[in-house]
Amino acid sequence: MRGKTDAVRAEKNPVIDGTFADPFWKQAAVLPMGACTDDQLLKYKTMKYRTEARLFFDERFVFVGIFCEETDTKGLSRNTSV
């Protein structure tokens, strides 16, 4: 197990926009999840990128925000659906 945290009860729903800019997300305790892994991790045994989650819930939903650090964003793409 990498870490433990308590989810926070949400007073209102967050803005879902792919960022943690909404003050909603700043209320959560951060759950460190170690590092994002890639093929090089197995070779070099180093943690290259920071990863963390933030958790909230209300009477109907569980909200999970995940941050994965990436320094080389040139090859990334984003697909979204709601």
Helices and strands as residue ranges (DSSP letters): E 8-9, H 23-26, E 30-36, H 39-44, E 49-57, E 62-68
